[in-house]
Amino acid sequence: MTIQGIHRYVNVYPAAIKAVSSGRAIVKPYVTHIFLLGRILEGFETHIRRIGNSMKIQMAV
């Protein structure tokens, strides 16, 4: 498995986290699946194979 990050969106994450935390950004309708960290491979497989019409998969820690 290769994990690759991006450097394109400088300083975007703090603003995004604040918007979601405050309720200004509604993201719940877009999260189709939530997997615990121990089931991360199942989460990736669900996304890759589009199981259950997956759109956005969240990993919970």
MIVOKOL-798668 format. One record per atom (N, C-alpha, C): x, y, z. Coordinates in steps of 0.05 Angstrom, whole numbers, padded with zeros to 5 digits, always signed. Layout:
<sites>
XYZ ...
</sites>
This chain:
<sites>
+00017-00023+00000 +00000+00000+00000 +00018+00025+00000 +00011+00044-00016 +00025+00069-00017 +00006+00091-00008 +00015+00107+00011 -00001+00130+00021 +00014+00155+00012 +00000+00172-00002 +00012+00196-00014 -00004+00220-00005 +00009+00241+00004 -00004+00265+00012 -00001+00286-00010 -00014+00309-00006 -00012+00331-00025 -00003+00356-00010 +00009+00374-00024 +00018+00399-00012 +00004+00423-00025 -00017+00418-00039 -00030+00439-00055 -00047+00458-00038 -00060+00449-00018 -00079+00465-00004 -00068+00474+00023 -00050+00494+00022 -00037+00504+00046 -00058+00517+00064 -00057+00510+00090 -00074+00522+00110 -00104+00519+00106 -00112+00499+00090 -00141+00495+00085 -00153+00478+00107 -00138+00458+00118 -00150+00440+00137 -00160+00453+00162 -00146+00471+00175 -00157+00484+00199 -00184+00498+00193 -00186+00512+00171 -00211+00526+00164 -00233+00506+00158 -00226+00484+00145 -00246+00463+00139 -00256+00450+00164 -00238+00443+00182 -00246+00431+00208 -00264+00449+00224 -00257+00475+00224 -00273+00494+00238 -00301+00496+00226 -00303+00496+00200 -00329+00498+00186 -00346+00474+00192 -00334+00450+00191 -00350+00426+00197 -00358+00425+00226 -00339+00432+00244 -00344+00431+00273 -00366+00450+00281 -00367+00473+00268 -00387+00494+00275 -00414+00489+00262 -00415+00470+00243 -00441+00464+00230 -00445+00481+00205 -00426+00499+00198 -00429+00515+00174 -00427+00498+00149 -00410+00478+00150 -00407+00459+00127 -00421+00433+00134 -00441+00426+00120 -00456+00402+00124 -00444+00379+00107 -00431+00360+00119 -00418+00339+00104 -00431+00311+00108 -00448+00309+00128 -00460+00282+00135 -00473+00268+00111 -00488+00282+00094 -00500+00269+00071 -00480+00256+00051 -00455+00266+00052 -00435+00256+00033 -00420+00232+00044 -00420+00227+00070 -00406+00204+00082 -00425+00180+00080 -00417+00161+00062 -00434+00138+00058 -00427+00114+00075 -00402+00113+00084 -00392+00091+00101 -00373+00101+00122 -00373+00089+00145 -00354+00095+00166 -00342+00069+00176 -00315+00067+00176 -00301+00043+00185 -00283+00051+00208 -00281+00033+00228 -00261+00036+00249 -00234+00031+00237 -00213+00042+00249 -00186+00039+00239 -00178+00010+00235 -00188-00007+00252 -00181-00036+00250 -00193-00049+00225 -00211-00036+00212 -00224-00046+00188 -00216-00029+00163 -00193-00017+00164 -00184+00001+00143 -00183-00012+00116 -00173-00037+00115 -00171-00051+00090 -00199-00056+00077 -00218-00062+00094 -00246-00065+00085 -00256-00038+00074 -00249-00017+00087 -00257+00010+00078 -00246+00016+00050 -00220+00011+00047 -00208+00016+00020 -00220-00002-00001 -00225-00027+00006 -00237-00046-00013 -00266-00037-00021 -00280-00027-00001 -00307-00017-00006 -00306+00007-00026 -00287+00024-00022 -00284+00047-00040 -00275+00039-00068 -00255+00022-00069 -00244+00014-00095 -00265-00001-00112 -00280-00018-00099 -00300-00034-00114 -00327-00021-00115 -00330+00003-00102 -00355+00018-00101 -00378+00000-00090 -00371-00014-00069 -00391-00031-00055 -00411-00013-00041 -00437-00020-00043 -00458-00005-00030 -00460+00024-00040 -00452+00028-00065 -00454+00055-00077 -00438+00075-00061 -00414+00067-00052 -00397+00084-00035 -00390+00110-00050 -00390+00132-00035 -00382+00157-00046 -00359+00169-00029 -00363+00172-00003 -00343+00183+00015 -00341+00164+00039 -00318+00153+00043 -00313+00134+00065 -00296+00148+00087 -00305+00146+00111 -00292+00158+00134 -00279+00137+00151 -00255+00141+00160 -00242+00124+00179 -00243+00136+00206 -00254+00121+00225 -00258+00131+00252 -00235+00120+00270 -00223+00137+00285 -00201+00128+00304 -00210+00132+00332 
</sites>
